[in-house]
Amino acid sequence: MKVGQIMTTDVFLTDPAKSIREAAQTMKRMDIGSLPVGEGDRIVGIVTDRDITVRAVANGLDAETLVGDVMSEAIHYCYDDDDVDDVARNMADLEVRRLPVINRQRQLVGFVSLADFAYSGDEESSEELLKGVAKPH
């Protein structure tokens, strides 16, 4: 099975010049925990609810802080034609719960998350991924 068969295609790219308030409102509206950050059609980072909480709120920054100031610039991603087993292993190794999905033209086409694997029916991949991201530190 390919990632393109299980990914969520309803994705939204936010701008690094937007405020974290706007990013949080988008996350709330879309019921998601992370947003890819882009300039034009190029992904330059990712901002998560945790980034907003730990890098902004916990450090006393206000809601008008720019997304670009708190986003993670290290971007891990997968391709829509990657095998789900390979992606599950990679996500487990990286200890991440979600990944942006791009096509071979390097355009954002979706997002794949732990939930997508759980609902895919691929129990082996789901179990491997869950073990990887749920490791105690």
C-alpha positions as CSV (number, residue, x, y, z in Angstrom):
1,M,0.0,0.0,0.0
2,K,1.2,3.5,-0.8
3,V,1.1,6.6,1.5
4,G,-1.0,8.4,-1.1
5,Q,-3.8,5.8,-0.3
6,I,-4.0,6.6,3.4
7,M,-2.9,10.3,3.7
8,T,-5.1,13.2,4.5
9,T,-5.3,15.5,1.5
10,D,-6.9,18.4,3.2
11,V,-3.8,20.4,4.0
12,F,-3.1,24.0,4.5
13,L,0.2,25.8,4.2
14,T,0.7,28.8,6.5
15,D,3.1,31.7,6.0
16,P,6.1,32.3,8.3
17,A,5.0,36.0,8.6
18,K,1.6,35.0,10.1
19,S,1.1,35.2,13.9
20,I,1.0,32.2,16.1
21,R,-2.5,33.3,17.0
22,E,-3.6,32.9,13.4
23,A,-1.8,29.5,13.2
24,A,-3.5,28.3,16.4
25,Q,-6.9,29.5,15.1
26,T,-6.3,27.5,11.9
27,M,-5.3,24.4,13.9
28,K,-8.5,24.8,16.0
29,R,-10.7,25.2,12.9
30,M,-9.1,22.3,11.1
31,D,-8.8,20.1,14.2
32,I,-5.1,19.5,13.6
33,G,-1.9,19.8,15.7
34,S,0.6,21.0,13.1
35,L,0.8,23.2,10.0
36,P,3.4,23.1,7.3
37,V,5.0,26.5,6.8
38,G,5.7,27.7,3.3
39,E,6.9,30.5,1.2
40,G,5.2,30.2,-2.2
41,D,5.0,26.5,-2.9
42,R,8.1,25.6,-0.9
43,I,7.9,24.2,2.6
44,V,10.3,26.0,4.9
45,G,9.3,24.5,8.2
46,I,6.5,23.1,10.3
47,V,4.8,24.6,13.3
48,T,3.0,22.4,15.9
49,D,0.8,23.1,18.8
50,R,3.7,22.1,20.9
51,D,6.0,24.6,19.3
52,I,3.5,27.4,20.1
53,T,3.2,26.2,23.7
54,V,6.8,25.4,24.5
55,R,8.7,27.9,22.3
56,A,6.3,30.8,22.6
57,V,3.9,30.7,25.6
58,A,6.3,29.1,28.0
59,N,8.9,31.7,27.2
60,G,6.5,34.6,27.7
61,L,6.0,35.5,24.0
62,D,2.7,37.0,23.0
63,A,0.2,35.7,20.5
64,E,1.4,38.1,17.8
65,T,4.8,36.3,17.7
66,L,5.5,35.2,14.1
67,V,5.2,31.6,13.1
68,G,8.7,31.8,11.6
69,D,10.1,32.6,15.0
70,V,8.8,29.4,16.6
71,M,8.5,26.9,13.8
72,S,10.8,23.9,13.4
73,E,13.0,24.3,10.3
74,A,14.1,20.7,10.1
75,I,11.5,19.1,7.9
76,H,11.1,15.4,7.6
77,Y,8.7,14.3,4.8
78,C,7.8,11.4,2.6
79,Y,6.6,10.9,-0.9
80,D,3.0,10.0,-1.8
81,D,4.3,6.9,-3.7
82,D,6.4,5.6,-0.7
83,D,5.4,2.3,0.8
84,V,3.4,2.6,4.1
85,D,5.7,0.1,5.8
86,D,8.8,2.1,5.0
87,V,7.2,5.3,6.1
88,A,5.9,3.8,9.4
89,R,9.5,2.6,10.1
90,N,10.9,6.0,9.3
91,M,8.3,7.8,11.5
92,A,9.0,5.4,14.3
93,D,12.8,5.9,14.0
94,L,12.3,9.7,14.0
95,E,9.7,9.4,16.8
96,V,7.2,11.7,14.9
97,R,3.4,11.3,14.8
98,R,2.9,13.1,11.5
99,L,4.8,13.9,8.2
100,P,4.1,16.1,5.3
101,V,3.6,14.2,2.1
102,I,5.0,15.6,-1.2
103,N,4.8,14.4,-4.8
104,R,7.8,13.8,-7.0
105,Q,7.6,17.4,-8.2
106,R,8.2,18.4,-4.5
107,Q,4.7,19.9,-4.0
108,L,2.8,19.4,-0.8
109,V,-0.1,17.0,-1.5
110,G,-1.0,15.7,1.9
111,F,-0.2,14.8,5.5
112,V,0.2,11.3,7.0
113,S,-0.4,10.8,10.7
114,L,-0.5,8.1,13.3
115,A,-4.3,8.1,13.0
116,D,-4.1,7.5,9.2
117,F,-2.0,4.4,9.8
118,A,-4.5,3.2,12.5
119,Y,-7.4,3.6,10.1
120,S,-5.6,2.1,7.1
121,G,-6.1,-1.5,8.2
122,D,-2.3,-2.2,8.1
123,E,-2.0,-3.4,11.6
124,E,1.7,-4.3,11.4
125,S,2.7,-0.8,10.2
126,S,0.4,0.8,12.8
127,E,1.9,-1.2,15.6
128,E,5.5,-0.5,14.6
129,L,4.8,3.2,14.3
130,L,3.0,3.4,17.7
131,K,5.8,1.6,19.4
132,G,8.3,4.1,17.9
133,V,6.5,7.2,18.9
134,A,5.3,6.0,22.3
135,K,8.8,5.1,23.5
136,P,9.5,6.5,27.0
137,H,12.4,8.9,27.2
